Amino acid sequence: MKDYIEERVLSVANYIIDYKATVRQAARRFGISKSTVHKDCTDRLEQINPSLAREVRQILDVNKQERHIRGGLATREKYLHQKE
């Protein structure tokens, strides 16, 4: 694996851990696609640092469990602003 990819993978992983960030937030922050973030955090990080990969996996699992709630809140906000 190329050095710049390893650096990006570790940077993205540390960002997700530090800020409890979602895949979308990390993708926006680093200017890469959601698919790349997901691939970095699941496949590539496992090869580089398995213990860090487990930490990131826990955060991503929590985000996955909460996403339907976030979506509902976003929809609620959207319609509240349309009434004004």
HELIX and SHEET records of a PDB file:
HELIX    1   1 ASP A    3  TYR A   19  1                                  17    
HELIX    2   2 VAL A   23  PHE A   30  1                                   8    
HELIX    3   3 LYS A   34  LYS A   39  1                                   6    
HELIX    4   4 ASP A   40  ARG A   44  3                                   5    
HELIX    5   5 LEU A   45  ILE A   48  1                                   4    
HELIX    6   6 PRO A   50  LYS A   83  1                                  34    
END                                                                             
